[in-house]
Amino acid sequence: MPHIFVLCSFISLLFYNFVLVSKVISISISFLILLQSFGLHTDDIAQIDNFIEHAKFHSEQYGDNVLVFISKHYGELKAEHDREHQEEKEEHEQLPFQHHCHLTSVVVYTANSFNPELGSPLFSESNSSNFHYQAPSSSLHAMGLLQPPRQS
């Protein structure tokens, strides 16, 4: 009897771990899909340290705060900053969120020109029915095993 208790405990523990692991996997996949929908890539996460290091460089060298740094590298001051600081071009390419990938879907619809020789289709009404019932020929029906439910 104690062996059955241990076996049942082991099975319930396995089931609990399976449920827990499946929840963790589904949450992880959902989080990954969310990040990808924002355009974040694993390269971006790996380059965060370059971002922080370059932000510290801008703070020490130019006295930029975080908002000015972001504006110079990702915002409206980007073109001007790139023009003035060509020597930092390699460092700028190592910053995260610098990829420019675009997904474009082109759908083309072509309209068929009207050909008057074809004319319009003719629709005719048909009163004949093409449905028919064939009685079952199985021996199970004959023995009464497979019968539809009856109202009582």
Contacts in CASP RR format, 6 or more apart in sequence:
PFRMAT RR
TARGET T0000
AUTHOR 0000-0000-0000
METHOD contacts of the structure
MODEL  1
MPHIFVLCSFISLLFYNFVLVSKVISISISFLILLQSFGLHTDDIAQIDN
FIEHAKFHSEQYGDNVLVFISKHYGELKAEHDREHQEEKEEHEQLPFQHH
CHLTSVVVYTANSFNPELGSPLFSESNSSNFHYQAPSSSLHAMGLLQPPR
QS
40 97 0 8 1.000
41 99 0 8 1.000
43 96 0 8 1.000
43 99 0 8 1.000
44 96 0 8 1.000
44 97 0 8 1.000
44 99 0 8 1.000
45 96 0 8 1.000
47 94 0 8 1.000
47 95 0 8 1.000
47 96 0 8 1.000
48 96 0 8 1.000
50 91 0 8 1.000
50 94 0 8 1.000
50 95 0 8 1.000
50 96 0 8 1.000
51 95 0 8 1.000
51 96 0 8 1.000
54 69 0 8 1.000
54 73 0 8 1.000
54 91 0 8 1.000
54 92 0 8 1.000
54 95 0 8 1.000
55 64 0 8 1.000
55 66 0 8 1.000
55 69 0 8 1.000
57 91 0 8 1.000
58 64 0 8 1.000
58 68 0 8 1.000
58 69 0 8 1.000
58 72 0 8 1.000
59 65 0 8 1.000
59 69 0 8 1.000
64 72 0 8 1.000
68 77 0 8 1.000
71 77 0 8 1.000
71 78 0 8 1.000
72 78 0 8 1.000
72 80 0 8 1.000
72 81 0 8 1.000
73 81 0 8 1.000
73 92 0 8 1.000
73 95 0 8 1.000
74 97 0 8 1.000
82 89 0 8 1.000
82 92 0 8 1.000
92 98 0 8 1.000
136 146 0 8 1.000
138 146 0 8 1.000
140 146 0 8 1.000
141 147 0 8 1.000
END
